[in-house]
């Protein structure tokens, strides 16, 4: 009985992990489907503006005190 529960737990864990991974990569599709033209334009705008304005402040906040690879090269 215990062996069956362990196997069921492992199988459920693997299946749930796979489903969560697929959903994590599919969120842009859901946004575009919900708000057809505006969702696609918003994602495109975010794709362009994020590296320009938000990436460096977020990296500085997350990795406080760590040197960045780009900073070492430049």
C-alpha positions in Angstrom: 0.0 0.0 0.0 2.7 2.4 0.9 4.6 1.6 -2.3 1.6 2.5 -4.4 1.2 5.8 -2.6 4.8 6.7 -3.2 4.6 5.8 -6.9 1.3 7.8 -7.3 2.9 10.8 -5.5 6.0 10.7 -7.8 3.9 10.4 -10.9 1.5 13.2 -9.9 4.5 15.4 -9.0 6.0 14.8 -12.5 2.7 15.4 -14.3 1.9 18.6 -12.3 5.5 19.9 -12.8 5.2 19.4 -16.6 1.8 21.1 -16.7 3.0 24.1 -14.7 6.0 24.4 -17.0 3.8 24.4 -20.1 1.5 27.0 -18.5 4.5 29.2 -17.5 5.6 29.4 -21.2 2.0 29.9 -22.5 1.0 33.0 -20.6 1.7 35.4 -23.5 -0.7 33.3 -25.7 -3.4 33.7 -23.1 -3.0 37.5 -22.9 -3.2 37.8 -26.7 -6.3 35.6 -26.8 -8.1 37.5 -24.1 -7.4 41.0 -25.5 -6.7 40.3 -29.2 -5.1 43.4 -30.7 -4.3 45.2 -27.4 -2.7 42.2 -25.8 -0.3 41.7 -28.7 0.6 45.4 -28.8 1.1 45.5 -25.0 3.4 42.5 -25.1 5.4 44.0 -28.0 5.7 47.3 -26.2 6.8 45.5 -23.0 9.3 43.5 -25.0 10.8 46.8 -26.3 10.6 48.9 -23.2 11.6 46.4 -20.5 15.3 46.1 -21.4 15.6 49.8 -21.9 14.0 51.1 -18.7 13.3 48.4 -16.2 16.0 45.7 -16.5 18.9 47.6 -14.9 16.9 48.8 -11.8 15.5 45.4 -11.3 18.9 43.7 -11.6 20.4 46.3 -9.2 17.6 45.6 -6.7 17.9 41.8 -7.0 21.7 41.4 -7.2 22.8 44.1 -4.9 26.6 44.0 -4.5 27.2 41.4 -7.3 29.1 42.5 -10.4 27.4 42.0 -13.7 29.1 40.3 -16.6 28.4 43.3 -18.9 30.1 45.6 -16.3 33.2 43.5 -16.2 33.6 43.6 -20.0 32.9 47.3 -20.5 
